[in-house]
Amino acid sequence: MKTICLSALLSSFSFSNAQDWANLKHYQAENDSVLSLPPVKNRVVFMGNSITQGWKDTHPEFFQKNPYLDRGISGQTTPQMLIRFRQDVISLAPKVVVILAGTNDIAGNTGPSTLEMIVDNIASMAELAKANKIQPIICSVLPAYDYPWHHGLEPNIKIPKLNALLKAYAQKKGFMYLDYFSAMAEPNNAMIAEYTYDGVHCTSKGYDVMEKMVVPAIRKALSNSK
């Protein structure tokens, strides 16, 4: 009887989670609050995963003192972000979107994914943005030598290959490409130790580096939007 009850419970839990696979509810209340206020000039949305979510947690003042909205969700992959892109980016009417995504796809968080599939999803987000008069900034995936939650997937090899594909796509489309990787990587493609606390996620110093790079990129993107 206990086994049956446990199986039923797990089945119910999995079914419940499947109903919001992209976690559309995560920012729903915050989005409603934003949309209830007068429009903000030169709004920027940061779309991403735990690295983006952790940015707001680590440097809240960066988002409080600027017209920036953080829409990162821990663990997410690019297909999940693509599903929520209209709700969490387009509906907020930003001038610029900063897209930092792809490492969790390589980690297999939502199943196997080729590098080309990742590029396709990021390309779809960028092209949706452009179609809605939002300037996309496509960011390189940050360096990682290995994933502490899923060992042996060789992100140190796959991430540079993915970044090369993203850069080529951005150049082809005339979109801005922001190369965090080169500024944050060791020669073996691990992240520089002082920039990370686990090899993947950023310390305060890591976000310092990213902020020094993204702010000028945002200014340039805003000038392109006029």
VOMARKE-829904 format. One record per residue: x, y, z of N, C-alpha, C, O, CB in turn; chain. Coordinates in steps of 0.02 Angstrom, whole numbers, plus 32768, in hexadecimal, padded with zeros to 4 digits. Glycine has a CB too. Layout:
X  Y  Z  X  Y  Z  X  Y  Z  X  Y  Z  X  Y  Z  A
...
! end
This chain:
802A  7FC4  8000  8000  8000  8000  802B  803F  8000  801D  806F  7FDC  7FD1  8000  803D  A
8061  803E  8028  808D  8079  802C  80AD  8087  7FE7  80B4  80C0  7FD3  80C4  806E  8061  A
80C0  8051  7FC4  80DE  8059  7F83  80AE  8079  7F51  80C1  80A4  7F2A  80F7  8016  7F68  A
806F  8063  7F54  803C  807E  7F27  8031  80C7  7F36  802C  80F0  7F08  7FFB  8057  7F2E  A
802C  80D8  7F75  8021  811E  7F89  805B  814A  7F73  8051  8182  7F5A  8016  8123  7FD5  A
8099  8131  7F7D  80D3  8158  7F6A  80D5  8162  7F1E  80E5  8198  7F06  8113  8136  7F82  A
80C6  812D  7EF9  80C5  8132  7EB0  8092  8165  7E99  809E  818D  7E6C  80B7  80EE  7E90  A
8058  8164  7EB8  8023  8193  7EA6  8039  81DA  7EB5  802B  8208  7E8F  7FE2  8182  7ECC  A
805B  81E3  7EEE  8072  8226  7F02  80A6  8240  7ED0  80A2  8279  7EBB  8090  8224  7F48  A
80D6  8215  7EBE  810A  822A  7E8F  80EC  8239  7E4A  8101  8268  7E28  813F  81F4  7E88  A
80BC  8210  7E36  809B  821C  7DF6  8077  825E  7DF6  8079  8283  7DC5  806A  81E3  7DE6  A
8055  826D  7E2D  8030  82AC  7E33  8060  82E7  7E32  8052  831B  7E13  8006  82AD  7E73  A
809A  82E0  7E55  80CB  8316  7E57  80E8  8323  7E12  80EE  835D  7DFD  8104  8304  7E88  A
80F9  82ED  7DEE  8115  82F5  7DAB  80E3  8315  7D7C  80F5  8340  7D53  812C  82B2  7D8F  A
80A4  8300  7D81  806F  831C  7D56  8066  8366  7D64  805E  838E  7D36  802D  82F7  7D61  A
8068  8378  7DA5  805F  83BE  7DB8  8098  83E9  7D9D  808C  841F  7D82  805C  83C5  7E04  A
80D6  83D0  7DA3  8110  83F6  7D89  810C  83FE  7D3E  811F  8431  7D22  8151  83D3  7D9D  A
80F3  83C9  7D1C  80F0  83CB  7CD3  80C0  8401  7CBA  80C5  8417  7C81  80DB  8388  7CB8  A
8092  8416  7CE4  8061  8447  7CCE  8080  848D  7CC5  8064  84B6  7CA1  8028  844B  7CFF  A
80B8  849A  7CE6  80DA  84DA  7CDD  8125  84CE  7CD1  8150  84E5  7CF6  80D0  8509  7D1B  A
8132  84A7  7C9C  8176  8491  7C8D  81A6  84CC  7C84  81E0  84C8  7C97  8177  8466  7C4F  A
818D  8502  7C67  81B7  853D  7C5B  81B7  856E  7C96  81D7  85A2  7C93  81A0  8561  7C1D  A
8192  855D  7CCB  818E  8587  7D07  8173  85CD  7CF7  818F  85FF  7D0B  81D2  858D  7D29  A
813C  85CE  7CD2  811C  860D  7CBF  8102  8634  7CFB  80FB  8671  7CF9  80E3  8600  7C8F  A
80F4  8611  7D31  80D9  8632  7D6D  810F  8657  7D95  80FF  8681  7DC0  80B7  8600  7D99  A
814E  8648  7D88  8183  8661  7DB2  8183  86AD  7DB7  8188  86C9  7DEE  81C6  864A  7D98  A
817C  86CF  7D7F  817E  8719  7D7E  813A  8738  7D6F  8136  8774  7D63  81B0  8730  7D4A  A
8106  8710  7D71  80C4  8729  7D5D  80AE  8765  7D87  8098  8797  7D6C  8091  86F1  7D63  A
80B4  875F  7DC9  809F  8796  7DF5  80CB  87D4  7DEA  80B2  880C  7DE9  80A1  8780  7E3E  A
810C  87CA  7DE4  813A  8802  7DD8  812B  8824  7D95  812D  8861  7D90  8183  87EB  7DDA  A
811D  87FC  7D63  810C  8819  7D21  80CC  8842  7D25  80C8  8879  7D09  8104  87E2  7CED  A
809A  8828  7D48  805B  884C  7D50  8067  888F  7D74  8049  88C1  7D63  8028  8822  7D78  A
8094  888D  7DA5  80A3  88CA  7DCA  80C7  88FD  7D9D  80B7  8939  7D9F  80CF  88BA  7E07  A
80F6  88E6  7D75  811A  8912  7D46  80E9  8931  7D15  80ED  896D  7D07  8150  88EB  7D20  A
80BB  8909  7CFB  808D  8922  7CC8  8057  8950  7CE4  8037  8974  7CBF  806B  88E7  7CA6  A
804F  8950  7D26  801E  897D  7D45  803A  89C3  7D50  8015  89F1  7D60  8008  8960  7D87  A
807C  89CB  7D46  809D  8A0B  7D51  80A7  8A2F  7D0F  80A3  8A10  7CDA  80E1  8A01  7D74  A
80B4  8A70  7D11  80C2  8A95  7CD2  80FF  8A77  7CAF  812B  8A5C  7CD0  80CE  8AE0  7CE0  A
8103  8A7C  7C6D  813C  8A61  7C47  817E  8A80  7C5E  8181  8ABA  7C72  8132  8A6E  7BFC  A
81B2  8A58  7C5C  81F5  8A6E  7C6F  8220  8A76  7C31  8221  8A4B  7C05  8216  8A3B  7CA1  A
8243  8AAE  7C2D  826D  8ABC  7BF3  82AB  8A8E  7BF4  82CA  8A83  7C28  8283  8B06  7BF3  A
82BB  8A75  7BBA  82F9  8A4D  7BB0  82FC  8A10  7BDE  8331  8A00  7BF9  8335  8A79  7BBC  A
82C4  89EE  7BE6  82C3  89B1  7C0E  82ED  897B  7BEC  82EE  8976  7BAF  827A  8998  7C19  A
830E  8952  7C16  8336  891A  7BFE  8321  88DC  7C26  831B  88DF  7C63  8382  8928  7C06  A
8317  88A5  7C04  8307  8866  7C25  8342  8836  7C1D  835D  882E  7BE6  82C6  8846  7C08  A
8356  8817  7C54  838B  87E4  7C53  8369  879F  7C56  834B  878E  7C89  83BD  87ED  7C90  A
836D  877A  7C20  834F  8737  7C1C  8385  8702  7C25  83B9  8704  7C03  832B  872E  7BD8  A
8379  86D3  7C52  83AB  86A0  7C5C  8398  866B  7C8F  835E  865F  7C9C  83EA  86BF  7C71  A
83CC  864C  7CAA  83C4  8615  7CDA  83DC  862A  7D1F  83D4  8664  7D32  83EB  85D7  7CC2  A
83FA  85FC  7D45  840F  860C  7D89  8446  8641  7D8B  844C  8665  7DBC  8427  85CE  7DAC  A
846F  8645  7D57  84A4  8678  7D55  8484  86BD  7D53  849D  86EB  7D74  84D3  866D  7D19  A
844F  86C4  7D2D  842B  8704  7D2B  8403  870F  7D6B  8403  8746  7D86  83FD  8707  7CEE  A
83E1  86DB  7D82  83BB  86E2  7DC1  83EA  86F4  7DFB  83D8  871E  7E25  8395  86A1  7DD1  A
8424  86D5  7DFD  8454  86E3  7E33  8471  8728  7E2F  8488  8743  7E62  848B  86B1  7E31  A
846F  8746  7DF4  8488  878B  7DEB  8460  87BB  7E17  847C  87E4  7E3B  8485  87A0  7DA1  A
841F  87B5  7E12  83F3  87E1  7E3A  83FB  87D4  7E84  83F8  8802  7EAD  83AA  87D8  7E25  A
8404  8795  7E97  840D  8783  7EDD  844F  879C  7EF9  8452  87B1  7F33  8408  8737  7EE6  A
8483  879B  7ED0  84C6  87AE  7EE6  84D1  87FA  7EE2  84EF  8817  7F0F  84FB  878B  7EBD  A
84B9  8819  7EAD  84C0  8861  7EA2  847B  8881  7E97  846D  889A  7E61  84EE  886F  7E66  A
8450  8881  7ECA  840D  889D  7EC0  840D  88E7  7EAB  83E0  88FE  7E88  83E5  8896  7F00  A
8440  890B  7EC1  8444  8952  7EB1  844D  895F  7E66  8438  8992  7E4D  847D  8973  7ED8  A
846B  8930  7E44  8475  8937  7DFC  8432  893C  7DD8  842B  8961  7DA7  849E  88FB  7DE0  A
8401  8917  7DF0  83BF  8918  7DD2  8393  894F  7DF0  8366  8969  7DCF  839D  88D5  7DDB  A
83A0  8961  7E2E  8377  8994  7E4E  8387  89DA  7E34  835A  8A04  7E30  8381  8992  7E99  A
83C5  89E7  7E23  83D9  8A2B  7E0F  83D5  8A35  7DC3  83DF  8A6D  7DAB  8420  8A39  7E26  A
83C5  8A01  7D9F  83BF  8A04  7D57  837A  89EB  7D42  8359  89C8  7D68  83F6  89DB  7D34  A
8363  89FD  7D06  8322  89E4  7CEE  8327  899C  7CD3  8313  898E  7C9B  8305  8A13  7CB7  A
8343  8970  7CFE  8351  892C  7CEB  8323  88FC  7D10  8317  8904  7D4C  839B  891A  7CF8  A
8309  88CA  7CEC  82E0  8896  7D0A  8303  8853  7D01  8317  8842  7CCA  8299  8895  7CEA  A
8309  882E  7D37  8328  87EC  7D36  82F2  87B8  7D2E  82C3  87B4  7D55  8352  87DF  7D76  A
82F9  878F  7CFA  82C9  8759  7CEE  82EE  8716  7CE6  82DE  86EE  7CB9  829F  8768  7CAF  A
831F  870B  7D12  8342  86CB  7D13  831E  8699  7D3F  8301  86AC  7D73  838A  86D5  7D2B  A
831F  865A  7D2B  8302  8624  7D54  8335  85EC  7D58  834C  85D2  7D25  82BE  860B  7D35  A
8346  85D9  7D94  8378  85A6  7DA0  8368  8564  7D7D  832F  854D  7D7F  8380  859A  7DEB  A
839A  8548  7D5E  8393  8506  7D3F  8377  8505  7CF9  8375  84D1  7CD9  836A  84DD  7D69  A
8360  8540  7CDF  833C  853E  7CA0  8369  8535  7C63  83A3  8547  7C62  8316  857E  7C98  A
834A  8517  7C31  8369  850C  7BF0  8349  853A  7BBC  8316  855A  7BCA  8363  84C1  7BDA  A
8367  853D  7B82  834E  856C  7B4F  8307  855E  7B36  82E3  858E  7B28  837C  856C  7B14  A
82F0  851F  7B31  82AA  8516  7B1D  8279  8531  7B51  8244  854A  7B3F  829C  84CD  7B10  A
828A  852B  7B90  825F  8547  7BC4  825D  8594  7BBF  8228  85B2  7BC6  8277  8532  7C0A  A
8296  85B2  7BB4  8299  85FB  7BAD  8272  8613  7B70  8251  8646  7B72  82E1  8612  7BA9  A
8277  85ED  7B3A  8253  85FF  7AFD  8208  85FF  7B09  81E4  862A  7AF0  8265  85D0  7AC3  A
81EF  85CF  7B30  81A8  85CC  7B3E  8191  8609  7B65  815B  8623  7B59  8197  858C  7B66  A
81BA  8620  7B94  81A4  8658  7BBE  81BD  869C  7BA4  81B5  86CF  7BC6  81BD  864E  7C05  A
81DB  869D  7B69  81F9  86DA  7B50  81C6  8711  7B44  81D3  874B  7B54  821E  86CB  7B0F  A
818D  8700  7B29  8159  8733  7B1D  8141  8751  7B5F  813A  878E  7B65  811D  8716  7AF7  A
8135  8726  7B8F  811B  873E  7BD0  814F  8765  7BF7  8140  879B  7C12  8103  8703  7BF9  A
818C  874B  7BFB  81BE  8767  7C27  81EC  879B  7C06  8214  87BA  7C28  81E8  8730  7C43  A
81E5  87A4  7BC4  820D  87D7  7BA1  81E0  8804  7B77  81DA  883F  7B86  8243  87B5  7B75  A
81C2  87E8  7B44  819F  8812  7B14  8166  883A  7B34  815E  8875  7B25  8183  87E7  7ADC  A
8140  881B  7B60  8107  883E  7B7E  811C  8879  7BA9  80F5  88A6  7BB7  80DE  880E  7BA9  A
815C  8879  7BBF  8175  88AF  7BEA  8190  88EA  7BC2  81A3  891D  7BDF  81AC  8894  7C17  A
8190  88E3  7B80  81A2  8919  7B52  81E6  8939  7B61  81EB  8976  7B67  816D  894F  7B54  A
821B  8910  7B68  825E  892E  7B70  8279  8947  7B2F  8260  8937  7AF9  828E  88FB  7B8F  A
82AD  896F  7B33  82D2  8984  7AF8  8308  8951  7AE6  831A  8949  7AAB  82F2  89C9  7B03  A
8321  892E  7B19  8358  88FF  7B11  834A  88C0  7B39  832E  88C4  7B70  839B  891F  7B25  A
835E  8886  7B1F  835E  8848  7B46  83A4  882A  7B44  83C2  8824  7B0F  8328  8816  7B2B  A
83BC  8817  7B7E  83FE  87F8  7B85  83F2  87AD  7B8F  83D7  8799  7BC3  8428  8817  7BC2  A
8405  8784  7B5F  83F7  873D  7B60  8437  8717  7B72  8467  8717  7B4C  83DB  8724  7B1C  A
8436  86F7  7BAC  846E  86CF  7BC4  8454  8689  7BD3  8434  867E  7C06  8491  86EF  7C03  A
8461  8659  7BA6  8441  8618  7BAB  8469  85E3  7B88  8492  85F2  7B5C  83FA  861A  7B8F  A
845D  85A4  7B9B  847B  856D  7B77  84A2  853B  7BA0  84A8  8501  7B8D  84A6  8587  7B43  A
84BD  8551  7BD9  84E7  8523  7C00  84BE  84E8  7C1C  84D7  84B0  7C1F  8509  8548  7C39  A
8480  84F5  7C31  8457  84BF  7C4C  8440  848E  7C16  8432  8454  7C25  841A  84DC  7C6F  A
843D  84A5  7BD8  842E  8478  7BA0  8468  8446  7B99  845C  840A  7B91  8424  849F  7B5E  A
84A6  8460  7B9C  84E0  8434  7B98  84E1  8404  7BD3  84F6  83CA  7BCC  8521  845D  7B95  A
84CB  841B  7C0C  84C9  83F1  7C48  8490  83BE  7C46  848D  8391  7C70  84C1  841C  7C85  A
8464  83C4  7C14  842E  8393  7C0D  83F5  839B  7C3E  83D4  836A  7C4E  844A  834F  7C13  A
83EA  83D8  7C56  83B7  83E2  7C8A  8371  83CE  7C74  8349  83B7  7C9D  83B6  8429  7C9F  A
8362  83D6  7C34  8320  83C1  7C1B  8327  838D  7BE4  82FC  8387  7BB8  82F8  83FE  7C02  A
835D  8367  7BE6  8368  8333  7BB5  839F  8344  7B84  83BA  837B  7B86  8329  8325  7B8F  A
83B1  8316  7B59  83E8  8320  7B29  83D9  835A  7AFA  839F  8367  7AE8  83F4  82E1  7B00  A
840D  837E  7AE8  8406  83B7  7ABB  8446  83C0  7A94  847C  83C0  7AB0  83F3  83F8  7AE2  A
8440  83C9  7A52  847B  83D8  7A2A  848B  8422  7A2E  8461  844B  7A42  8471  83C2  79E1  A
84C8  8434  7A1C  84DB  847B  7A1B  84AF  84A2  79EA  849D  84DB  79F6  8525  8483  7A09  A
849F  8482  79B2  8475  84A3  7980  842F  84B1  799B  8411  84E4  798B  8470  8478  7940  A
8414  8483  79C3  83D2  848E  79E2  83D4  84CA  7A11  83A5  84F2  7A13  83BC  844F  7A08  A
840A  84D1  7A36  8411  850A  7A64  8413  854B  7A3D  83F1  857C  7A4E  8451  8503  7A8F  A
843B  854C  7A08  843F  8588  79DE  83FB  8599  79C1  83E7  85D3  79BF  8473  857F  79A5  A
83D6  8567  79AA  8394  8572  798D  8366  8594  79C0  8341  85C3  79AE  8375  8530  7976  A
8367  857E  79FE  833B  859B  7A31  834E  85E3  7A41  8323  860E  7A48  833C  8571  7A70  A
838F  85EF  7A46  83A7  8633  7A54  8398  8660  7A17  8385  869A  7A20  83F2  8634  7A64  A
83A0  8645  79DC  8390  866B  799F  8346  867D  799E  8335  86B5  798B  83A3  8643  7960  A
831C  864F  79B1  82D3  865E  79B3  82C3  8695  79E3  829A  86C1  79D5  82AB  861E  79C5  A
82E4  8695  7A1E  82DA  86CB  7A4E  82F1  870E  7A31  82CE  8740  7A36  82FE  86BD  7A90  A
832C  870E  7A13  8348  874C  79F7  831C  8767  79BF  8310  87A3  79BA  838F  8740  79DC  A
8303  873A  7995  82D9  8750  795C  8294  8766  7973  8277  8794  7955  82D3  8718  7929  A
8279  8746  79A7  823B  875F  79C4  8245  87A5  79E1  821A  87D1  79D9  8222  872F  79FC  A
827D  87AF  7A02  828C  87F1  7A1D  828F  8825  79E6  826F  8859  79EA  82CF  87F0  7A43  A
82B6  8817  79B2  82BF  8847  797C  827C  8857  795A  8270  8890  7948  82F0  882C  7948  A
8252  8824  7952  8210  882F  7932  81E4  885C  795C  81B5  887A  7942  81EE  87EC  7927  A
81F3  8860  799C  81CC  888B  79C9  81F2  88CA  79DD  81E4  88E9  7A11  81B9  8864  7A07  A
8223  88DD  79B3  8249  891B  79BC  8270  891C  79FD  8278  8950  7A1C  821A  8956  79BA  A
8289  88E2  7A0F  82B5  88DB  7A4A  82FA  88C6  7A31  8300  8895  7A0C  8298  88A6  7A7D  A
832E  88EA  7A46  8372  88D9  7A31  838D  889E  7A5A  8392  88A3  7A97  83A0  8917  7A39  A
839E  8866  7A39  83B9  882E  7A5F  8405  8833  7A67  8429  8845  7A38  83A8  87ED  7A3C  A
841C  8823  7AA2  8463  8819  7AAF  846C  87CF  7ABE  8454  87B6  7AF0  847E  8847  7AEA  A
848F  87AC  7A92  849B  8764  7A9B  84DE  875C  7ABF  8512  8770  7AA6  849C  873E  7A56  A
84DB  873E  7AF9  8517  8737  7B22  8537  86F2  7B18  8515  86C1  7B0C  8506  8741  7B6D  A
8579  86F1  7B1B  859B  86B1  7B1C  8589  868C  7B5C  857A  86AA  7B8F  85E8  86BA  7B17  A
858A  864A  7B58  8581  8621  7B94  85C1  8628  7BBE  85F8  862A  7BA3  8574  85D6  7B82  A
85B9  862C  7BFF  85F2  8634  7C2C  861B  85F3  7C2E  8600  85BD  7C23  85DB  8647  7C73  A
865C  85F9  7C3C  8686  85BD  7C3E  8673  858E  7C77  865C  85A3  7CAC  86CF  85D1  7C45  A
867E  854E  7C6B  8675  851A  7C9F  869E  84DE  7C8A  869A  84C8  7C50  8629  8506  7CA8  A
86C5  84C3  7CB7  86ED  8488  7CA7  86C5  8448  7CAF  86CD  8419  7C88  872C  8485  7CD3  A
8699  8448  7CE1  866E  840E  7CEE  8631  8427  7D14  8633  845D  7D32  8693  83D6  7D16  A
85FB  8400  7D14  85BF  8411  7D3B  85BD  83E9  7D7B  85BF  83AB  7D78  857F  8405  7D11  A
85BA  8409  7DB5  85BA  83E4  7DF3  857E  83B6  7DFC  8580  8386  7E22  85BD  8413  7E2D  A
8546  83C5  7DD8  850A  839C  7DDE  8504  8367  7DA6  84D8  833D  7DA8  84CD  83C9  7DDD  A
8532  836A  7D75  8530  8339  7D3E  8575  8335  7D1F  8585  8359  7CEF  84FA  834D  7D08  A
859E  830A  7D3B  85E4  8306  7D27  85ED  82E5  7CE3  85C4  82BD  7CCD  860D  82E0  7D5C  A
8625  82F6  7CC3  863B  82D2  7C88  861E  82E7  7C46  8625  82C3  7C14  862E  828D  7C92  A
85FD  8321  7C42  85DD  8337  7C04  8609  8365  7BDA  85F5  837B  7BA5  859C  835A  7C15  A
8645  8373  7BF2  8677  839A  7BCD  865F  83DF  7BB8  8666  83F2  7B7D  868D  8374  7B90  A
8643  8407  7BE6  8631  844B  7BD4  866D  8475  7BC0  8665  84A6  7B9A  860D  846C  7C0D  A
86A8  8464  7BD8  86E4  8489  7BC5  86F3  8483  7B7B  8715  84AE  7B5E  8720  8470  7BED  A
86D9  844F  7B5B  86E1  8446  7B13  86A3  8460  7AED  86A9  8480  7AB9  86EC  83FC  7B02  A
8668  8452  7B08  862A  8462  7AE5  8619  84AD  7AE9  85FF  84C8  7AB8  85F1  843A  7B03  A
8626  84CD  7B21  8614  8514  7B28  8639  8540  7AF4  8618  8569  7AD5  8624  852C  7B6E  A
867B  8539  7AEB  869C  8561  7AB7  867F  8555  7A71  8679  8583  7A49  86E6  8553  7AB6  A
866C  8517  7A62  864E  8508  7A21  860A  852B  7A1B  85FA  8547  79E7  8645  84BC  7A18  A
85E2  8528  7A51  85A1  854A  7A51  85AA  8595  7A48  8586  85B4  7A22  857A  853B  7A91  A
85DA  85B1  7A6B  85E5  85F9  7A66  85FA  860E  7A20  85E6  8643  7A08  861B  860F  7A98  A
8621  85E5  79FF  8634  85F4  79BA  85F7  85F4  798C  85F2  861F  7960  8668  85C0  79A0  A
85C9  85C6  7997  858B  85C5  7970  8560  8602  797E  8542  861F  7951  8564  8585  797E  A
855B  8615  79BE  8533  864F  79D1  8551  868F  79B4  852C  86BB  799C  852F  8655  7A1E  A
8592  8695  79B6  85B3  86D0  799A  85A8  86D5  794F  8599  870B  7935  85FF  86CE  79A9  A
85AE  869C  792D  85A3  869C  78E4  855B  86AE  78D3  854F  86D3  78A4  85B4  8657  78C7  A
852C  8694  78FA  84E5  86A5  78EF  84DA  86EF  78FA  84BA  8710  78D1  84B8  867B  791D  A
84F3  870A  7931  84E9  8751  7941  8506  877D  790A  84E7  87AE  78F5  8509  8762  7984  A
8542  876C  78F2  8561  8794  78BD  8538  8790  787D  8531  87C2  785A  85A8  877B  78AF  A
851E  8756  786D  84F6  874D  7831  84B7  8778  7833  84A3  8795  7800  84E3  8704  7828  A
8498  877D  786E  8459  87A1  7876  8463  87EB  7888  8433  8811  7888  842F  8780  78AA  A
84A0  87FE  7897  84AD  8843  78AC  8498  8850  78F3  848B  8889  7906  8489  8872  787F  A
8496  881B  791D  8485  8822  7964  84C6  882A  798C  84FB  8814  7978  845D  87E5  797D  A
84C0  884A  79C5  84FA  8853  79F0  850B  8811  7A13  84DF  87ED  7A2A  84ED  888A  7A24  A
854C  8802  7A15  8565  87C6  7A38  8593  87DE  7A70  85C1  8805  7A64  858B  8795  7A07  A
8585  87C7  7AAD  85AC  87DD  7AE7  85D5  87A2  7B01  85B9  8770  7B17  857D  87F8  7B1F  A
8616  87A8  7AFD  8644  8770  7B0B  865C  8771  7B53  8694  8787  7B61  867F  8772  7ADB  A
8632  8759  7B81  8648  8751  7BC6  867F  871C  7BCC  86AD  8722  7BF3  860C  873E  7BF4  A
8679  86E8  7BA3  86A5  86AD  7BA9  86EF  86C1  7BA9  8714  86AC  7BD5  8697  867C  7B71  A
8703  86E8  7B78  874A  86F9  7B71  8765  871E  7BAD  87A0  8717  7BBF  8754  8722  7B32  A
873A  8745  7BCD  8750  876C  7C07  8750  8744  7C48  876D  875A  7C7A  8723  87A9  7C10  A
8731  8709  7C48  8726  86E5  7C87  8743  869E  7C87  873C  867A  7CB8  86DC  86E1  7C95  A
8765  868B  7C51  877C  8646  7C4A  87C6  863E  7C58  87EF  8669  7C47  876D  862D  7C04  A
87D7  8605  7C78  881C  85EF  7C7E  8832  85CF  7C3B  8807  85C2  7C10  8823  85BC  7CB9  A
8873  85C2  7C32  8889  85A2  7BF4  8868  855E  7BE7  8862  8549  7BAD  88D3  8599  7BF5  A
8854  853B  7C1C  8833  84F9  7C13  87E7  84FF  7C0C  87C4  84CD  7C0D  8844  84CC  7C4E  A
87CF  853C  7C04  8788  854B  7BFB  875E  8544  7C3B  8721  8545  7C37  876C  851F  7BC6  A
877F  853D  7C74  875C  8543  7CB4  8751  858D  7CC2  8773  85B8  7CA5  8783  8521  7CEE  A
8722  859D  7CEE  871A  85E3  7D01  8751  85F7  7D33  8763  85CF  7D5F  86D4  85EF  7D20  A
876B  8633  7D2C  879E  864C  7D5A  8784  8645  7DA1  874B  8657  7DB0  87B0  8696  7D4A  A
87AE  862B  7DCD  8799  8615  7E10  8775  864C  7E38  8743  863F  7E59  87D4  85FD  7E37  A
878E  868A  7E36  8770  86BE  7E5E  872D  86D5  7E44  8709  86FA  7E65  879F  86F9  7E62  A
871B  86BF  7E07  86DC  86D3  7DEA  86A3  86A1  7DF7  866A  86AD  7DE4  86E4  86DD  7DA0  A
86B3  8669  7E17  8681  8635  7E20  8689  8612  7E64  86C1  860E  7E7E  8685  8601  7DE8  A
8652  85FA  7E7F  8656  85D6  7EBE  864E  858A  7EB5  8659  8564  7EE4  8621  85EF  7EEE  A
863B  8574  7E79  8632  852D  7E6D  8648  8517  7E27  863B  84DE  7E13  85EA  8519  7E78  A
8668  8543  7E03  867D  8533  7DC0  864C  8547  7D89  865D  8544  7D4E  868B  84EC  7DBB  A
8610  855A  7D9D  85DB  856B  7D6D  85BA  85AE  7D7E  85B1  85D8  7D52  85A6  8534  7D6C  A
85A9  85B7  7DBD  8584  85F3  7DD2  85B4  8629  7DEC  85EB  861A  7E04  8551  85E2  7E08  A
859E  8667  7DE7  85CB  869F  7DF2  85CE  86B8  7E3A  859C  86B6  7E5F  85B8  86D8  7DC6  A
8609  86CE  7E4D  8612  86F4  7E8B  8604  873D  7E7C  85F6  8750  7E43  865B  86EB  7EA7  A
8607  8766  7EAF  85FE  87AE  7EA6  8631  87CA  7E75  8620  87F5  7E4C  8603  87D2  7EEA  A
866F  87B2  7E78  86A2  87C9  7E4A  8692  87B5  7E02  86A1  87DA  7DD3  86E7  87AD  7E5E  A
8675  877B  7DFA  8660  8766  7DB7  862C  8794  7D9A  862F  87A7  7D5F  8645  871F  7DB9  A
85FB  87A7  7DC3  85C8  87D6  7DAC  85E5  881C  7DA0  85CC  8840  7D75  858F  87DA  7DDF  A
8619  882E  7DC5  863A  886E  7DB8  8655  8870  7D70  864C  88A1  7D4C  8674  887A  7DEB  A
8674  8839  7D5C  868F  8835  7D18  8657  883B  7CE5  865D  885F  7CB4  86B6  87F3  7D0E  A
8621  8816  7CF1  85E9  8816  7CC2  85C8  885B  7CBD  85B5  8870  7C86  85B6  87E2  7CD6  A
85C2  887D  7CF5  85A3  88BF  7CF4  85CC  88F1  7CCD  85B1  891B  7CA8  8598  88D8  7D3C  A
860E  88ED  7CD5  863A  891B  7CAF  8634  8911  7C64  8642  893E  7C3D  8682  8913  7CC5  A
8620  88D5  7C50  861A  88C6  7C09  85D3  88D3  7BEF  85CB  88EC  7BB8  862C  887E  7BFD  A
85A1  88C3  7C17  855C  88C6  7BFE  8541  890E  7BFC  851A  891E  7BD0  852E  889B  7C29  A
8556  8938  7C29  853C  897D  7C2A  854D  89A2  7BE9  8521  89C0  7BCB  8558  89A3  7C66  A
858D  89A1  7BD2  859B  89C2  7B91  8576  89A0  7B58  8561  89C2  7B29  85E6  89C0  7B83  A
856D  895E  7B5B  8548  893C  7B26  8500  8953  7B24  84E3  895C  7AEF  854C  88F0  7B30  A
84E3  895C  7B5F  849D  8974  7B62  8498  89BA  7B47  8469  89CA  7B22  8483  8972  7BAB  A
84C8  89E5  7B58  84C7  8A2A  7B3E  84CA  8A29  7AF2  84A6  8A4F  7AD1  8502  8A53  7B5B  A
84F5  89FF  7AD6  84FA  89FB  7A8D  84BA  89E1  7A6F  84A3  89FA  7A3B  8535  89CE  7A79  A
849C  89AE  7A8E  845D  8992  7A75  8425  89C5  7A78  83FC  89C9  7A4B  844A  8954  7A9C  A
8424  89ED  7AAD  83F1  8A22  7AB3  83F9  8A56  7A7C  83C8  8A6F  7A61  83F5  8A44  7AF8  A
8437  8A66  7A6C  8442  8A97  7A37  842D  8A7B  79F3  8418  8AA1  79C7  848D  8AAC  7A34  A
8432  8A39  79EB  841D  8A19  79AD  83D1  8A16  79A6  83B6  8A0E  7970  843A  89D3  79A8  A
83AF  8A1B  79E0  8366  8A14  79E0  8343  8A55  79CD  8307  8A55  79C1  834D  89FD  7A24  A
8369  8A8B  79C9  834A  8ACD  79BB  8346  8ADA  7971  832E  8B0F  795C  8373  8B06  79DD  A
! end
